[in-house]
Amino acid sequence: MKGGSSSSSKRSLLSQGSVDVYAVQCQICMKWRVIDTQEEFEEIRHKVIQDPFHCSKKANSSCDEPADIDYDSSRTWVIDKPNLPKTPKGFRKSLVLRKDYSKLDAYYITPTGKKMRTRNEIAAFLNTNPQYQGISATDFDFSSPKIMQDTVPEIFQQKDSSTKKVKASKNDV
């Protein structure tokens, strides 16, 4: 765990507005390991507090090996909460970065290819598709990972910090 917080052990990396690499930090050596699939990443994240990730859990990997990827500003990194539920089978979670780098929007893609933006849309879909019996709208988590500001491109960091200065000066008056 980086900095002693279990929530920082899982990160997704963003490129061109959506997640392109999933990585997990080893709780022993603190090196980052790339995870091959979103499903595998969600499985690790789902149980990270009870079963912390170690390099030896990834095939052909150990703490003695170099990191698979380094935390740097060559891409935007985001931090996911630990122990989030796994995406129900047949569905796919999609995270899309807003153009201003302010946040990620979470969507779910149904097995039929329809994009769902809210838990109410999911509930309506499940009600009209009884073949997904056993899946509940509460099985879907629309929370967004936190964007790591030190990896956001400079042009967006400057815009964000100048906005904060204007707001602070208005409050001071």
LOTISE-106372 format. One record per residue (C-alpha): x, y, z. Coordinates in nm, 4 decimals. Layout:
N
ATOM          x          y          z
ATOM          X          Y          Z
...
//
This chain:
173
ATOM          x          y          z
ATOM     0.0000     0.0000     0.0000
ATOM     0.1290     0.3386    -0.0887
ATOM     0.1257     0.5819     0.2000
ATOM    -0.0412     0.3266     0.4249
ATOM    -0.3834     0.3706     0.2668
ATOM    -0.5415     0.0623     0.1173
ATOM    -0.7419     0.2782    -0.1226
ATOM    -0.4225     0.3776    -0.3027
ATOM    -0.3322     0.0229    -0.3934
ATOM    -0.5515     0.0181    -0.7043
ATOM    -0.5133     0.2565    -0.9898
ATOM    -0.6384     0.2824    -1.3427
ATOM    -0.4477     0.4825    -1.5989
ATOM    -0.6134     0.7097    -1.8476
ATOM    -0.5247     0.7897    -2.2018
ATOM    -0.7470     0.9669    -2.4533
ATOM    -1.0372     0.9920    -2.2100
ATOM    -1.0823     0.6319    -2.0971
ATOM    -0.8946     0.3672    -1.9008
ATOM    -0.6264     0.1999    -2.1101
ATOM    -0.4200     0.0198    -1.8433
ATOM    -0.5106    -0.1324    -1.5081
ATOM    -0.2372    -0.1461    -1.2446
ATOM    -0.2100    -0.2634    -0.8851
ATOM     0.0566    -0.1715    -0.6324
ATOM     0.2294    -0.4508    -0.4406
ATOM     0.1812    -0.4136    -0.0668
ATOM     0.5317    -0.5501    -0.0009
ATOM     0.7669    -0.3802    -0.2496
ATOM     0.5371    -0.0938    -0.3605
ATOM     0.6009    -0.1686    -0.7316
ATOM     0.3213    -0.1328    -0.9838
ATOM     0.2001    -0.4405    -1.1703
ATOM    -0.0082    -0.4155    -1.4862
ATOM    -0.3238    -0.6262    -1.4714
ATOM    -0.4249    -0.7831    -1.8013
ATOM    -0.8017    -0.7385    -1.7930
ATOM    -1.0645    -0.5171    -1.6352
ATOM    -1.2285    -0.8289    -1.4907
ATOM    -0.9057    -0.9376    -1.3204
ATOM    -0.8528    -0.5837    -1.1881
ATOM    -1.2071    -0.5743    -1.0467
ATOM    -1.1537    -0.9123    -0.8781
ATOM    -0.8372    -0.7838    -0.7062
ATOM    -0.9972    -0.4512    -0.6118
ATOM    -1.3098    -0.6266    -0.4812
ATOM    -1.1154    -0.8104    -0.2100
ATOM    -0.8001    -0.6001    -0.1619
ATOM    -0.8569    -0.5258     0.2065
ATOM    -0.9100    -0.8918     0.2999
ATOM    -0.6526    -1.0208     0.0512
ATOM    -0.3858    -0.7549    -0.0245
ATOM    -0.2081    -0.7750    -0.3591
ATOM     0.1519    -0.8990    -0.3721
ATOM     0.3710    -0.9379    -0.6804
ATOM     0.3773    -1.3151    -0.6347
ATOM     0.0025    -1.3260    -0.7082
ATOM     0.0709    -1.2274    -1.0697
ATOM     0.2093    -1.5002    -1.2961
ATOM     0.5820    -1.4703    -1.3670
ATOM     0.6185    -1.1791    -1.1278
ATOM     0.8019    -1.1201    -0.8013
ATOM     0.9182    -0.8297    -0.5891
ATOM     1.2679    -0.8890    -0.7297
ATOM     1.1512    -0.7951    -1.0818
ATOM     1.1382    -0.4337    -1.2032
ATOM     0.7990    -0.2603    -1.1915
ATOM     0.5713    -0.3163    -1.4923
ATOM     0.4907     0.0541    -1.5037
ATOM     0.6045     0.3644    -1.3173
ATOM     0.3794     0.6239    -1.1594
ATOM     0.4555     0.9386    -1.3557
ATOM     0.2832     1.2113    -1.5549
ATOM     0.3217     1.0394    -1.8932
ATOM    -0.0464     0.9500    -1.8487
ATOM    -0.3243     1.0504    -1.6119
ATOM    -0.3626     0.8171    -1.3131
ATOM    -0.6771     0.7673    -1.1096
ATOM    -0.7271     0.5967    -0.7753
ATOM    -1.0150     0.3588    -0.7204
ATOM    -1.1833     0.2808    -0.3903
ATOM    -1.1066    -0.0622    -0.2437
ATOM    -1.3636    -0.3384    -0.2151
ATOM    -1.6050    -0.2061    -0.4788
ATOM    -1.8405    -0.4731    -0.6112
ATOM    -1.7383    -0.6533    -0.9280
ATOM    -1.9348    -0.5697    -1.2412
ATOM    -2.2093    -0.8318    -1.2859
ATOM    -2.1370    -1.0997    -1.5448
ATOM    -2.2291    -0.9963    -1.8973
ATOM    -2.2125    -0.6231    -1.8202
ATOM    -1.9120    -0.3955    -1.8696
ATOM    -1.8186    -0.0830    -1.6735
ATOM    -1.6871     0.2108    -1.8705
ATOM    -1.5113     0.5143    -1.7220
ATOM    -1.4811     0.8254    -1.9371
ATOM    -1.2686     1.1269    -1.8460
ATOM    -1.4302     1.4649    -1.8970
ATOM    -1.2481     1.6960    -2.1394
ATOM    -1.1612     1.9374    -1.8594
ATOM    -1.0093     1.6533    -1.6472
ATOM    -1.2499     1.7394    -1.3650
ATOM    -1.3865     1.3876    -1.3128
ATOM    -1.4622     1.0493    -1.4612
ATOM    -1.8147     0.9494    -1.5545
ATOM    -1.9100     0.5861    -1.4905
ATOM    -2.1372     0.3971    -1.7275
ATOM    -2.2406     0.0361    -1.7613
ATOM    -2.2811    -0.1356    -2.0953
ATOM    -2.5485    -0.4063    -2.0954
ATOM    -2.5018    -0.7441    -2.2657
ATOM    -2.7193    -0.6019    -2.5469
ATOM    -2.4809    -0.3074    -2.5926
ATOM    -2.6967    -0.0346    -2.4379
ATOM    -2.5177     0.2307    -2.2289
ATOM    -2.6692     0.2893    -1.8837
ATOM    -2.5922     0.6094    -1.6952
ATOM    -2.7918     0.5652    -1.3735
ATOM    -2.9022     0.2993    -1.1274
ATOM    -3.2650     0.3733    -1.2298
ATOM    -3.1831     0.2892    -1.5933
ATOM    -3.0214    -0.0348    -1.4749
ATOM    -3.3316    -0.1218    -1.2666
ATOM    -3.5613    -0.0590    -1.5638
ATOM    -3.3398    -0.2739    -1.7893
ATOM    -3.3367    -0.5589    -1.5357
ATOM    -3.7165    -0.5397    -1.4954
ATOM    -3.7710    -0.5722    -1.8704
ATOM    -3.5080    -0.8459    -1.9136
ATOM    -3.5935    -1.1346    -1.6792
ATOM    -3.3007    -1.3420    -1.8104
ATOM    -3.0821    -1.1352    -1.5751
ATOM    -3.2719    -1.2557    -1.2686
ATOM    -3.0490    -1.2577    -0.9621
ATOM    -2.8805    -0.9303    -1.0586
ATOM    -2.9952    -0.6192    -0.8713
ATOM    -2.9486    -0.2511    -0.9497
ATOM    -2.7572    -0.2308    -0.6207
ATOM    -2.4900    -0.4585    -0.7752
ATOM    -2.3796    -0.1603    -0.9859
ATOM    -2.1540     0.1094    -0.8416
ATOM    -2.1403     0.4403    -1.0265
ATOM    -1.8742     0.5975    -0.8055
ATOM    -1.5819     0.7450    -0.9930
ATOM    -1.2146     0.6990    -0.9161
ATOM    -1.0245     1.0035    -0.7909
ATOM    -0.8082     1.1757    -1.0519
ATOM    -0.4500     1.2136    -0.9357
ATOM    -0.3906     1.5850    -0.9936
ATOM    -0.0124     1.5513    -1.0154
ATOM    -0.0598     1.3496    -1.3379
ATOM    -0.3093     1.5818    -1.5083
ATOM    -0.1593     1.7738    -1.8034
ATOM    -0.0231     2.1138    -1.6975
ATOM    -0.2681     2.3159    -1.9032
ATOM    -0.5556     2.1731    -1.6988
ATOM    -0.3727     2.2065    -1.3653
ATOM    -0.3103     2.5771    -1.4307
ATOM    -0.6726     2.6328    -1.5261
ATOM    -0.7862     2.4575    -1.2073
ATOM    -0.5472     2.6472    -0.9785
ATOM    -0.6322     2.9868    -1.1323
ATOM    -1.0026     2.9167    -1.0776
ATOM    -0.9335     2.8373    -0.7118
ATOM    -0.7392     3.1641    -0.6686
ATOM    -1.0299     3.3664    -0.8097
ATOM    -1.2752     3.1909    -0.5773
ATOM    -1.0468     3.2443    -0.2768
ATOM    -1.0100     3.6170    -0.3486
ATOM    -1.3896     3.6579    -0.3788
ATOM    -1.4340     3.4885    -0.0426
ATOM    -1.1732     3.7138     0.1158
ATOM    -1.3575     4.0325     0.0160
//
